[in-house]
């Protein structure tokens, strides 16, 4: 055996070229939506889909295979961030008369505050209002239907005032419940927009806000609606 043949390496296993990880369409769509939520929360709705595709490491044509235009992507973000976090069981909770209304409201707002007081929810909501992409109006209309109208109805029931089907909710009555609800949103804005500190434990603050509403709103209703049933 010659020195040359002695030093010759035996052939090893054949190396196959590396493959790019291929995601299932449903997984790819989920990844796009998750990154779009972060993207719009950071840069607002002026952000370009070209830049979003770059962040995802995909081409813009591939992005458009899942969402044919920016509007359809924004619609999906709305469904995920807003309607997806507005739990149907919250309406049932508010309407559950086996519990005192104060207990129902405290449970609801504890859960609601946890669901919406985060970076993406607050910043996308603010950017939507500035850009007028329609998220705010649609979400607030759903919120009135599922949450605020039921609260007004249950407050009347607890104090034996006429039902909202007999006497519709007045503008002033709705404004009072919006004042209650707005406390929770404003605290989230202070934290995620103004970068101001907010308490970690809001239990006492929740109790104060709810009790203030439950004390003052019936006084207004008595003047507005007259005698109880």
N, C-alpha and C positions, 0 to 999 in steps of 0.2 A: 504494500500500500504506500503510495507516495505521500510526501508531507502535505502536498496540496489537497489530495483526496481525504487525508486524515483530518484536516482542519475544516473540511466542508460541512456546513450545518445541515442537519436533517430538516426536511420540510415540516413546519408546524401546522397547527390548524388554520384553515383559511379564515382571514379576518373579513367580516362583513362591514360594509359602510354603515355609519351611525344613522339612525332614523329619527326624524323629528316626532315628538309625541303628538299623536293625533287624538283630539278630543271628540267625544260624541257630540252631535249637534246640540243636544239639550245642555250639556256641560259647557260648551262654548258660549251658548246664549246666556247662561247664568253668569259666566265670567264677564261677559260684556256688560251686562246689567249692573253687576257689583262694581265694576270699575267706572261705569258711567255715573253711578251715584256719587262715588268719591270725586270724580272729575268735576261734575257740575257743582258740588258743594265747595270745591276749592276755587274754581275760576268763574263760576256763574254760567248763564246760558249763552254768553258770547263765545264760549269755548267752541272750537271747531272739531268736527268729527275726525278730521285728518289727524289732529293732535291726540284725540282719544285713541284712534287706531294705532298710532305710534307708541303710546303708553302700553297698549295691549300686546304690542309686538306682532300685529297683523296688518294686512293691507286694508286700505279704505274700501275697495270693492268687496272684500270678504265681510267687512262690517256691514255693508249694505245688503249682503245676502240675508242677514238676520233682521236688520231694520232698514227698510228701503229709504228712509230719510230721517232727518234729525227730529222731526215732530213725532214720528212713531217711537223713537227712542225715549223722548221726553215723556210720552204717554205711558210707556212701560215703567219709567222711574216713578211717575205719579202713582201708578197702581201698586208698586212695591213699597214705596216709602210712606205713602199716606193711607190709601184705602186698605192696604195689607196690614197696617198696624192699628186700624180702627176696628176693634173686635166686635162682632155682632152680639156677643154675650153681654157687653156693657149696657146695651139698651134694655135687655132683660133684667139686669141687675137693678137699674134705675127704676124699673116698673114693678119690682118685687115688693109688694106692700106688706109682706110678712116681717120686713125689717123697717126700723125707723128711717126716715129720709136722711137724717144726718149720717147714719151708719152707711147707707148706700152711697151717698156722695163722697164720704171719706174713702171708702174702698175703691170707688171708681177713680177719683182723682189721684190716689196713690199709684194705681196701676197706669193711668193715663200719663202722668208725669214721668214715670219710668220709661214709658214707651216712646215719648216724643222729645224728651229733653236730651237730645244728642246732637252732635256736630252736623251730621248730614241733614237731619230733619229740619233743623232751624235755619241753616244757611241756604238750603235749596228753597225753602219757603220765602225767605227774604229776597233772594235773587229772582224768584218767580214774580213777586210783586213789582220789582223794579223793571223787569223786562216785559211784564204783562203776557206771560205764556199761558195763563188760564188755570194754573194749578190752584191758586188761592181761592178764586170764586167758586170753583167746583167743590173743593174740599170743605169750605166753610158752609156751603149749602147742604152738604151731606151731614156735617156736624150739627147744624141746626135741626135737621130732620131726625137724626138718630139719638142725639144727646140733649140739646138745649130745649127743644120743644117738650120732650118727656120730662125734663126737670121742672119746667113751668107747670105742666099738667099735674105732676105729683105734689108739688108745693100747694097747688089749689086743693087737691084731694085731702092732703094732710090737715088743712085748715077749713075744710068744708065750704070752699068757695065754688061758684059755678064752674062746670067743666069747660074746657077750651072749645068744645064743640058747641056749647051754648053761647059763650062769649069768647070770641077769638082773642088770642094773645095780643096785647097792645104793644106799641113801639117802646113805651117806657118799661113795660114788664120784660120785654126781650133785652133791653139795654141793661137791666139789672143782672140778668143771668150772664150776659156777655162780660159784664164787669167782674163777676166771679171767675168765669173761665179765663179771662184775659190775664189774671194774676199769674197763672201757671205758665202761660206763653211768655209773659214779660220776664219772668225769672230765667227762663231758658235763653232769651235774647241777651240778658245781662251777662250770662256766662259765655255763650258761644259767639256773640257779635261784639259786645263791648269789652269782653275779657275781664269782667269784674267778678269778684268772688261771690259765691252764693253758699248758704249753709249746706252741709252734707246731710244733716237730718232736718227734714222739713215737716216733721210730724206736728209740732205745735203751730207752725205757720199755716198748715193745711186746716187744722182745727179752727184757728182764728178766722180764716177766710170764709170757710163754710158756715160757721156760726154767725158771722156778721151778715151773710146773705139770708140765712134762715130767720134771723131776727128782724131785719129791716124790710125784706120783701113782703111779708104778710101785712105789715103796717100800710104799705103802699096799696096792696090789693084791697084792704078794707076800705080805704078812701075811694079807690077807683071803682070797685065792684059793688060796694054797699053791703047790705046784710048778707051774712052767711046762710047757707042752705039749712 
